[in-house]
């Protein structure tokens, strides 16, 4: 969803509630550039994903784990 900046200003609380409930970002179209409104929990998820992908070997480890059948996984 994209909204104009003046609409975002008028409906800020509604927009915050919307992204928090739906987990769908809202693009706010400004006069010279755009911004994205995300819920705090979605932003935290983005940050965590970026961190995990920055750890050397983590991406490959995740791919290997996803390819491993559940029956072959060790149980604690």
ABEGO torsion letter per residue (X at the ends): XBBBAAAAAAAAAAAAAAAAAAGBBBBBBBAABBBBBBBAAAAAAAAAAAAAAABBGAAAAAAAAAABBAAABBBX
